[in-house]
């Protein structure tokens, strides 16, 4: 089964992963059985998920401590 990863990320991080994948390919190394969808805007990432999964992620995010230490 192929693992699907959906993440928010900076464009620089996306290209860094792409460079590492290209180097891996150049060396003939095997790839992980996964596919990654990267979005700069978290709202765009939520648009590709079902409503139930989006709500689950939002609920999980609300249970995590924020950066202000509260």
MOGI-V467845 format. One record per backbone hydrogen bond with DSSP energy under -0.5 kcal/mol. NH is the residue of the N-H (numbers start at 1). CO is the residue of the C=O. Records with the same first field share a line. If there is no record, write none. Layout:
# MOGI-V467845
NH=CO, CO
This chain:
# MOGI-V467845
3=33
5=35
7=37
9=39
14=10
15=11
16=12
17=13
18=14
19=15
20=16
21=17
22=18
23=19
24=20
25=21
26=22
27=23
28=25
29=24
34=32
35=3
37=5
38=36
39=7
42=40
44=41
45=41
46=42
47=43
48=44, 45
49=46
54=50
55=51
56=52
57=53
58=54
59=55
60=56
61=57
62=58
63=59, 60
64=60, 61
69=66
